[in-house]
Amino acid sequence: MLLPEYSDILFDTPTMRLSDLSLYVATREQTVASWKHTAVEWATGLTLDDYIDREWIGEKKEFARDGKLITWQVRLAFFFAH
């Protein structure tokens, strides 16, 4: 979900260079926020609370342990340059 105040910048820009973006490991709060935003697509048949519980449980499974599952945050570099 794009923040309304950034959507014009993103979609009115004819090209975006990779150098315009920065990639960071998401904080715990950002990860939970991403789960809430993606629940519409990925939580079919679950309540939001059940979906988030499933994600918490999934993070403890072998496929996700020891840094195998990382939630990334992409930022527009020019917004955070100062």
N, CA, C and O atoms as CSV, one atom per row, in Angstrom:
chain,resi,resn,atom,element,x,y,z
A,1,MET,N,N,0.846,-1.177,0.000
A,1,MET,CA,C,0.000,0.000,0.000
A,1,MET,C,C,0.893,1.242,0.000
A,1,MET,O,O,1.770,1.390,0.851
A,2,LEU,N,N,0.660,2.113,-0.950
A,2,LEU,CA,C,1.444,3.332,-1.023
A,2,LEU,C,C,0.792,4.418,-0.191
A,2,LEU,O,O,-0.432,4.537,-0.134
A,3,LEU,N,N,1.620,5.188,0.436
A,3,LEU,CA,C,1.102,6.334,1.161
A,3,LEU,C,C,0.648,7.368,0.140
A,3,LEU,O,O,1.380,7.657,-0.807
A,4,PRO,N,N,-0.541,7.931,0.312
A,4,PRO,CA,C,-1.066,8.863,-0.690
A,4,PRO,C,C,-0.120,10.003,-1.032
A,4,PRO,O,O,-0.056,10.422,-2.188
A,5,GLU,N,N,0.607,10.507,-0.058
A,5,GLU,CA,C,1.471,11.646,-0.332
A,5,GLU,C,C,2.661,11.286,-1.215
A,5,GLU,O,O,3.309,12.186,-1.750
A,6,TYR,N,N,2.971,9.995,-1.387
A,6,TYR,CA,C,4.083,9.577,-2.226
A,6,TYR,C,C,3.632,9.019,-3.568
A,6,TYR,O,O,4.447,8.902,-4.484
A,7,SER,N,N,2.370,8.675,-3.708
A,7,SER,CA,C,1.930,7.987,-4.912
A,7,SER,C,C,2.135,8.827,-6.165
A,7,SER,O,O,2.514,8.280,-7.201
A,8,ASP,N,N,1.899,10.136,-6.109
A,8,ASP,CA,C,2.116,10.976,-7.284
A,8,ASP,C,C,3.573,10.981,-7.697
A,8,ASP,O,O,3.886,10.935,-8.887
A,9,ILE,N,N,4.458,11.036,-6.729
A,9,ILE,CA,C,5.891,11.042,-7.023
A,9,ILE,C,C,6.293,9.735,-7.694
A,9,ILE,O,O,7.052,9.738,-8.663
A,10,LEU,N,N,5.784,8.617,-7.178
A,10,LEU,CA,C,6.168,7.320,-7.723
A,10,LEU,C,C,5.621,7.095,-9.121
A,10,LEU,O,O,6.333,6.590,-9.989
A,11,PHE,N,N,4.373,7.462,-9.351
A,11,PHE,CA,C,3.745,7.129,-10.622
A,11,PHE,C,C,3.892,8.200,-11.681
A,11,PHE,O,O,3.694,7.913,-12.862
A,12,ASP,N,N,4.229,9.419,-11.307
A,12,ASP,CA,C,4.442,10.472,-12.285
A,12,ASP,C,C,5.892,10.548,-12.737
A,12,ASP,O,O,6.220,11.313,-13.644
A,13,THR,N,N,6.759,9.764,-12.115
A,13,THR,CA,C,8.169,9.735,-12.485
A,13,THR,C,C,8.331,8.745,-13.627
A,13,THR,O,O,7.995,7.572,-13.469
A,14,PRO,N,N,8.840,9.187,-14.778
A,14,PRO,CA,C,8.911,8.279,-15.928
A,14,PRO,C,C,9.817,7.066,-15.697
A,14,PRO,O,O,9.514,5.971,-16.171
A,15,THR,N,N,10.904,7.249,-14.988
A,15,THR,CA,C,11.790,6.124,-14.691
A,15,THR,C,C,12.271,6.249,-13.252
A,15,THR,O,O,12.361,7.347,-12.703
A,16,MET,N,N,12.569,5.132,-12.670
A,16,MET,CA,C,13.142,5.134,-11.335
A,16,MET,C,C,14.412,4.299,-11.415
A,16,MET,O,O,14.389,3.151,-11.860
A,17,ARG,N,N,15.499,4.882,-10.986
A,17,ARG,CA,C,16.782,4.180,-10.993
A,17,ARG,C,C,16.925,3.388,-9.699
A,17,ARG,O,O,16.362,3.764,-8.671
A,18,LEU,N,N,17.657,2.322,-9.749
A,18,LEU,CA,C,17.945,1.566,-8.530
A,18,LEU,C,C,18.642,2.438,-7.502
A,18,LEU,O,O,18.472,2.237,-6.300
A,19,SER,N,N,19.416,3.392,-7.959
A,19,SER,CA,C,20.113,4.285,-7.026
A,19,SER,C,C,19.147,5.204,-6.278
A,19,SER,O,O,19.541,5.851,-5.308
A,20,ASP,N,N,17.882,5.270,-6.719
A,20,ASP,CA,C,16.863,6.053,-6.021
A,20,ASP,C,C,16.282,5.284,-4.831
A,20,ASP,O,O,15.535,5.848,-4.031
A,21,LEU,N,N,16.620,4.017,-4.718
A,21,LEU,CA,C,16.042,3.155,-3.687
A,21,LEU,C,C,17.102,2.684,-2.701
A,21,LEU,O,O,18.267,2.506,-3.056
A,22,SER,N,N,16.686,2.490,-1.481
A,22,SER,CA,C,17.541,1.896,-0.452
A,22,SER,C,C,16.789,0.725,0.150
A,22,SER,O,O,15.569,0.782,0.305
A,23,LEU,N,N,17.500,-0.327,0.487
A,23,LEU,CA,C,16.910,-1.541,1.022
A,23,LEU,C,C,17.410,-1.744,2.444
A,23,LEU,O,O,18.614,-1.714,2.699
A,24,TYR,N,N,16.472,-1.951,3.372
A,24,TYR,CA,C,16.797,-2.130,4.787
A,24,TYR,C,C,16.058,-3.336,5.341
A,24,TYR,O,O,14.970,-3.674,4.873
A,25,VAL,N,N,16.641,-3.978,6.327
A,25,VAL,CA,C,15.920,-5.021,7.063
A,25,VAL,C,C,14.834,-4.317,7.865
A,25,VAL,O,O,15.109,-3.355,8.582
A,26,ALA,N,N,13.616,-4.794,7.744
A,26,ALA,CA,C,12.485,-4.170,8.433
A,26,ALA,C,C,12.595,-4.376,9.941
A,26,ALA,O,O,13.089,-5.403,10.405
A,27,THR,N,N,12.131,-3.394,10.689
A,27,THR,CA,C,12.040,-3.543,12.141
A,27,THR,C,C,10.866,-4.473,12.449
A,27,THR,O,O,10.080,-4.799,11.559
A,28,ARG,N,N,10.749,-4.894,13.689
A,28,ARG,CA,C,9.626,-5.734,14.104
A,28,ARG,C,C,8.295,-5.028,13.809
A,28,ARG,O,O,7.356,-5.650,13.313
A,29,GLU,N,N,8.223,-3.740,14.112
A,29,GLU,CA,C,6.991,-2.977,13.881
A,29,GLU,C,C,6.666,-2.902,12.392
A,29,GLU,O,O,5.500,-3.005,12.010
A,30,GLN,N,N,7.672,-2.727,11.554
A,30,GLN,CA,C,7.453,-2.675,10.107
A,30,GLN,C,C,7.019,-4.029,9.563
A,30,GLN,O,O,6.196,-4.103,8.651
A,31,THR,N,N,7.578,-5.107,10.129
A,31,THR,CA,C,7.185,-6.442,9.711
A,31,THR,C,C,5.717,-6.700,10.031
A,31,THR,O,O,4.974,-7.194,9.183
A,32,VAL,N,N,5.303,-6.374,11.232
A,32,VAL,CA,C,3.898,-6.562,11.616
A,32,VAL,C,C,2.999,-5.687,10.745
A,32,VAL,O,O,1.929,-6.126,10.324
A,33,ALA,N,N,3.423,-4.461,10.474
A,33,ALA,CA,C,2.636,-3.586,9.598
A,33,ALA,C,C,2.506,-4.197,8.206
A,33,ALA,O,O,1.446,-4.102,7.587
A,34,SER,N,N,3.567,-4.819,7.710
A,34,SER,CA,C,3.486,-5.445,6.387
A,34,SER,C,C,2.526,-6.631,6.402
A,34,SER,O,O,1.808,-6.857,5.428
A,35,TRP,N,N,2.507,-7.385,7.493
A,35,TRP,CA,C,1.537,-8.484,7.606
A,35,TRP,C,C,0.120,-7.944,7.554
A,35,TRP,O,O,-0.746,-8.524,6.899
A,36,LYS,N,N,-0.118,-6.840,8.239
A,36,LYS,CA,C,-1.463,-6.245,8.237
A,36,LYS,C,C,-1.856,-5.789,6.839
A,36,LYS,O,O,-3.008,-5.943,6.435
A,37,HIS,N,N,-0.905,-5.230,6.102
A,37,HIS,CA,C,-1.198,-4.768,4.740
A,37,HIS,C,C,-1.402,-5.922,3.767
A,37,HIS,O,O,-2.194,-5.807,2.832
A,38,THR,N,N,-0.704,-7.024,3.973
A,38,THR,CA,C,-0.807,-8.154,3.047
A,38,THR,C,C,-1.908,-9.137,3.420
A,38,THR,O,O,-2.196,-10.064,2.664
A,39,ALA,N,N,-2.515,-8.943,4.565
A,39,ALA,CA,C,-3.559,-9.878,5.024
A,39,ALA,C,C,-4.704,-9.979,4.028
A,39,ALA,O,O,-5.304,-11.044,3.888
A,40,VAL,N,N,-5.013,-8.904,3.343
A,40,VAL,CA,C,-6.110,-8.923,2.367
A,40,VAL,C,C,-5.887,-10.038,1.340
A,40,VAL,O,O,-6.838,-10.705,0.933
A,41,GLU,N,N,-4.647,-10.238,0.925
A,41,GLU,CA,C,-4.338,-11.256,-0.080
A,41,GLU,C,C,-3.984,-12.620,0.511
A,41,GLU,O,O,-4.304,-13.652,-0.079
A,42,TRP,N,N,-3.329,-12.630,1.663
A,42,TRP,CA,C,-2.735,-13.863,2.170
A,42,TRP,C,C,-3.476,-14.508,3.338
A,42,TRP,O,O,-3.141,-15.627,3.727
A,43,ALA,N,N,-4.463,-13.839,3.899
A,43,ALA,CA,C,-5.139,-14.372,5.097
A,43,ALA,C,C,-6.501,-14.979,4.768
A,43,ALA,O,O,-7.389,-15.002,5.620
A,44,THR,N,N,-6.668,-15.459,3.568
A,44,THR,CA,C,-7.959,-16.002,3.154
A,44,THR,C,C,-8.482,-17.001,4.178
A,44,THR,O,O,-7.812,-17.980,4.510
A,45,GLY,N,N,-9.687,-16.739,4.672
A,45,GLY,CA,C,-10.318,-17.634,5.642
A,45,GLY,C,C,-9.890,-17.406,7.079
A,45,GLY,O,O,-10.384,-18.084,7.980
A,46,LEU,N,N,-8.983,-16.469,7.315
A,46,LEU,CA,C,-8.502,-16.192,8.671
A,46,LEU,C,C,-8.892,-14.776,9.084
A,46,LEU,O,O,-9.027,-13.885,8.246
A,47,THR,N,N,-9.070,-14.587,10.378
A,47,THR,CA,C,-9.201,-13.225,10.881
A,47,THR,C,C,-7.814,-12.596,10.839
A,47,THR,O,O,-6.811,-13.297,10.703
A,48,LEU,N,N,-7.761,-11.288,10.955
A,48,LEU,CA,C,-6.460,-10.614,10.979
A,48,LEU,C,C,-5.607,-11.124,12.132
A,48,LEU,O,O,-4.410,-11.359,11.963
A,49,ASP,N,N,-6.218,-11.298,13.313
A,49,ASP,CA,C,-5.462,-11.804,14.471
A,49,ASP,C,C,-4.939,-13.209,14.219
A,49,ASP,O,O,-3.800,-13.514,14.573
A,50,ASP,N,N,-5.755,-14.075,13.607
A,50,ASP,CA,C,-5.308,-15.438,13.307
A,50,ASP,C,C,-4.173,-15.428,12.286
A,50,ASP,O,O,-3.221,-16.200,12.394
A,51,TYR,N,N,-4.283,-14.557,11.310
A,51,TYR,CA,C,-3.230,-14.451,10.298
A,51,TYR,C,C,-1.910,-14.012,10.928
A,51,TYR,O,O,-0.865,-14.599,10.650
A,52,ILE,N,N,-1.954,-12.988,11.772
A,52,ILE,CA,C,-0.730,-12.520,12.420
A,52,ILE,C,C,-0.172,-13.590,13.342
A,52,ILE,O,O,1.044,-13.774,13.401
A,53,ASP,N,N,-1.028,-14.299,14.061
A,53,ASP,CA,C,-0.562,-15.425,14.883
A,53,ASP,C,C,0.140,-16.466,14.021
A,53,ASP,O,O,1.189,-16.984,14.404
A,54,ARG,N,N,-0.435,-16.778,12.852
A,54,ARG,CA,C,0.182,-17.756,11.949
A,54,ARG,C,C,1.565,-17.287,11.517
A,54,ARG,O,O,2.500,-18.084,11.447
A,55,GLU,N,N,1.695,-15.999,11.230
A,55,GLU,CA,C,2.993,-15.468,10.821
A,55,GLU,C,C,4.016,-15.547,11.953
A,55,GLU,O,O,5.173,-15.889,11.711
A,56,TRP,N,N,3.610,-15.238,13.179
A,56,TRP,CA,C,4.507,-15.363,14.347
A,56,TRP,C,C,4.988,-16.803,14.472
A,56,TRP,O,O,6.176,-17.054,14.674
A,57,ILE,N,N,4.064,-17.741,14.351
A,57,ILE,CA,C,4.418,-19.167,14.459
A,57,ILE,C,C,5.365,-19.552,13.324
A,57,ILE,O,O,6.347,-20.262,13.538
A,58,GLY,N,N,5.062,-19.077,12.117
A,58,GLY,CA,C,5.901,-19.389,10.961
A,58,GLY,C,C,7.334,-18.920,11.116
A,58,GLY,O,O,8.255,-19.569,10.621
A,59,GLU,N,N,7.533,-17.804,11.796
A,59,GLU,CA,C,8.892,-17.299,11.999
A,59,GLU,C,C,9.749,-18.220,12.854
A,59,GLU,O,O,10.976,-18.116,12.835
A,60,LYS,N,N,9.127,-19.110,13.597
A,60,LYS,CA,C,9.869,-20.025,14.464
A,60,LYS,C,C,10.152,-21.372,13.788
A,60,LYS,O,O,10.859,-22.209,14.350
A,61,LYS,N,N,9.614,-21.579,12.606
A,61,LYS,CA,C,9.811,-22.834,11.874
A,61,LYS,C,C,11.209,-22.881,11.257
A,61,LYS,O,O,11.868,-21.853,11.101
A,62,GLU,N,N,11.638,-24.066,10.917
A,62,GLU,CA,C,12.980,-24.278,10.365
A,62,GLU,C,C,13.240,-23.407,9.134
A,62,GLU,O,O,14.335,-22.864,8.990
A,63,PHE,N,N,12.260,-23.266,8.254
A,63,PHE,CA,C,12.484,-22.501,7.025
A,63,PHE,C,C,12.761,-21.017,7.282
A,63,PHE,O,O,13.290,-20.322,6.415
A,64,ALA,N,N,12.404,-20.538,8.472
A,64,ALA,CA,C,12.565,-19.110,8.770
A,64,ALA,C,C,13.641,-18.823,9.812
A,64,ALA,O,O,14.071,-17.679,9.959
A,65,ARG,N,N,14.071,-19.835,10.523
A,65,ARG,CA,C,15.034,-19.627,11.615
A,65,ARG,C,C,16.388,-19.157,11.127
A,65,ARG,O,O,16.756,-19.331,9.965
A,66,ASP,N,N,17.112,-18.559,12.048
A,66,ASP,CA,C,18.518,-18.174,11.816
A,66,ASP,C,C,18.684,-17.248,10.603
A,66,ASP,O,O,19.624,-17.395,9.822
A,67,GLY,N,N,17.769,-16.307,10.462
A,67,GLY,CA,C,17.893,-15.318,9.397
A,67,GLY,C,C,17.528,-15.790,8.015
A,67,GLY,O,O,17.851,-15.120,7.034
A,68,LYS,N,N,16.854,-16.942,7.904
A,68,LYS,CA,C,16.471,-17.457,6.586
A,68,LYS,C,C,15.278,-16.722,5.988
A,68,LYS,O,O,15.102,-16.722,4.769
A,69,LEU,N,N,14.462,-16.099,6.824
A,69,LEU,CA,C,13.310,-15.339,6.346
A,69,LEU,C,C,13.475,-13.902,6.822
A,69,LEU,O,O,13.475,-13.628,8.022
A,70,ILE,N,N,13.613,-13.002,5.878
A,70,ILE,CA,C,13.849,-11.595,6.207
A,70,ILE,C,C,12.778,-10.753,5.527
A,70,ILE,O,O,12.496,-10.926,4.341
A,71,THR,N,N,12.196,-9.858,6.277
A,71,THR,CA,C,11.291,-8.872,5.693
A,71,THR,C,C,12.110,-7.631,5.407
A,71,THR,O,O,12.787,-7.098,6.286
A,72,TRP,N,N,12.039,-7.180,4.169
A,72,TRP,CA,C,12.813,-6.022,3.742
A,72,TRP,C,C,11.909,-4.817,3.599
A,72,TRP,O,O,10.712,-4.942,3.338
A,73,GLN,N,N,12.501,-3.654,3.774
A,73,GLN,CA,C,11.806,-2.397,3.549
A,73,GLN,C,C,12.562,-1.655,2.461
A,73,GLN,O,O,13.781,-1.497,2.524
A,74,VAL,N,N,11.820,-1.207,1.468
A,74,VAL,CA,C,12.406,-0.412,0.391
A,74,VAL,C,C,12.036,1.038,0.652
A,74,VAL,O,O,10.874,1.365,0.895
A,75,ARG,N,N,13.040,1.897,0.598
A,75,ARG,CA,C,12.796,3.328,0.808
A,75,ARG,C,C,13.299,4.100,-0.400
A,75,ARG,O,O,14.286,3.725,-1.033
A,76,LEU,N,N,12.607,5.174,-0.703
A,76,LEU,CA,C,13.088,6.091,-1.715
A,76,LEU,C,C,14.243,6.870,-1.102
A,76,LEU,O,O,14.051,7.594,-0.125
A,77,ALA,N,N,15.416,6.734,-1.655
A,77,ALA,CA,C,16.632,7.296,-1.067
A,77,ALA,C,C,16.558,8.805,-0.896
A,77,ALA,O,O,17.053,9.330,0.101
A,78,PHE,N,N,15.952,9.516,-1.845
A,78,PHE,CA,C,15.962,10.974,-1.759
A,78,PHE,C,C,15.063,11.503,-0.655
A,78,PHE,O,O,15.205,12.668,-0.285
A,79,PHE,N,N,14.140,10.708,-0.104
A,79,PHE,CA,C,13.329,11.148,1.029
A,79,PHE,C,C,14.114,11.080,2.333
A,79,PHE,O,O,13.792,11.792,3.285
A,80,PHE,N,N,15.125,10.243,2.389
A,80,PHE,CA,C,15.829,10.004,3.644
A,80,PHE,C,C,17.270,10.469,3.581
A,80,PHE,O,O,18.077,10.079,4.424
A,81,ALA,N,N,17.610,11.283,2.615
A,81,ALA,CA,C,19.006,11.705,2.425
A,81,ALA,C,C,19.454,12.735,3.461
A,81,ALA,O,O,20.655,12.855,3.705
A,82,HIS,N,N,18.556,13.468,4.067
A,82,HIS,CA,C,18.969,14.530,5.003
A,82,HIS,C,C,19.226,13.968,6.369
A,82,HIS,O,O,19.582,14.709,7.285
